[in-house]
């Protein structure tokens, strides 16, 4: 019963979201009061569904790349050979996080042009830190007896990593990816300032034409996506952690 | 057979193990004892090359242990540690199958081995095989840890304080199980502990380490009678000597011809336990019976007292 209600709410949110994206005109009466007479209440300069999909593709591509690099770096610096790269790696991902994505966009556009690319670069850099720090924590706080046992049973360094260390660190790494995805979902909207196809387009169009309904629908879709994806990751993490006996 | 020759391990200026030489005979239990920081664990970990020595050589059945890669070597040497080190994300059956899987055994052979070991350790394969380690009690986890170490039928089993995390009742049971298993497989066991009680109970030979050196390596009786240094004597505990002496032999060894009344003593229990039974029952003598229930004579207070006295 305790789990039932939140799950019901999530399901309802998902159904409403899909309904809105497929048939936005059904929601027109709801949004009509927010706009001045004659102004459109539903975004009419493109399909909301295709914007949402390309928003998600951009976010997941950037996060996927950030995860590969961040986990790779974390694995490297937790090995004896890579230990000396820890301070360097940490500074690199920290710079990625402190550099504002807007500034990255501004710098990237002259180099790679308008469109998806600058957004991907900005999101990639912004997403590195949470994954890296969590992967570091996950890999360096494994119980000593277990790592020792993995070596003692005759696993090679690669087998220790893939069969014991990464599976055990996975719930913590996933938590990092979850943060990274959530941040990127919100941040991706600013990509539309440099012509990336994201839900930011709807928000920006609303701001430019003083159309509150546009701003609201862009913002709410992003927010609902973020909440649902966040919860889905949390559920996977819990399931993994429970199986590993950590809860 | 394990031959350790002039083995030394240094970390910087700190010599942890200092030119140690010893030989471990096949199918025996050698217990390395010593205080914390005496280098006993490091010495043991150099046998399966979890630690690489700075100098010296270790031969296993005549071959230098550096002649094959470390991981390959460790697959053929069982290794059990304190707190068992079971993989929490794998089931009991998968944990036990770790080394056979690494060695590439076929599935049927692995399944049969897992079942055999679980049965041997009195864990029902159907009930325990699919469970995860955190669903087991401490004693059960420890048994699975030893089962995993024995899965690939190694000739040698290294144990680092394997019973350290167990409560006294389960610990005694685990020690007896280990002795039975060692008889069953004929495994050569090297065990590190700081518990002298445990050492005298299990060991064919005890090696005492102090500050990185072996100060005495001898059979338990020999060590009791002729401790090489004051350190060994302190470690044994002077006031414990007669009882330690009794804890080495079994009641069967102390049996004398004759009849006695009272609750019979099993032939396999130690003389120390026999003495305890005599004292508690208030009798001068108790009958001894074999595993089949046949009478083997009796043990007497006077007989045990003679055995507990310093040998001349």
Contacts between the chains, C-beta under 8 A, distances in Angstrom:
chain1	res1	chain2	res2	distance
A	143	B	85	7.9
A	145	B	81	6.0
A	145	B	82	7.3
A	145	B	83	4.7
A	145	B	84	7.3
A	145	B	85	4.0
A	146	B	85	5.4
A	146	B	86	7.6
A	146	B	87	6.3
A	146	B	88	7.1
A	148	B	50	7.6
A	148	B	81	6.3
A	148	B	85	6.0
A	149	B	79	7.5
A	149	B	81	6.3
A	149	B	84	7.8
A	149	B	85	3.1
A	149	B	86	7.3
A	149	B	87	7.2
A	150	B	87	7.4
A	151	B	50	6.1
A	151	B	74	7.2
A	152	B	48	7.0
A	152	B	50	6.3
A	152	B	74	6.1
A	152	B	79	3.7
A	152	B	81	6.9
A	152	B	85	7.5
A	153	B	74	6.7
A	153	B	75	7.3
A	153	B	79	6.7
A	153	B	98	4.9
A	153	B	99	5.3
A	153	B	102	7.0
A	153	B	148	7.2
A	154	B	71	4.8
A	154	B	72	6.9
A	154	B	73	7.5
A	154	B	74	3.7
A	154	B	75	3.4
A	154	B	76	7.7
A	154	B	99	6.2
A	154	B	102	5.7
A	155	B	71	6.4
A	155	B	102	6.5
A	156	B	71	4.9
A	159	B	71	8.0
A	159	B	102	7.1
A	164	B	87	6.0
A	167	B	89	5.1
A	168	B	87	7.9
A	168	B	88	6.9
A	168	B	89	5.9
A	243	B	89	6.5
A	243	B	132	6.9
A	244	B	88	4.7
A	244	B	89	4.5
A	244	B	132	7.8
A	245	B	88	4.7
A	245	B	132	5.7
A	245	B	133	6.5
A	245	B	134	2.9
A	245	B	135	7.6
A	246	B	88	7.2
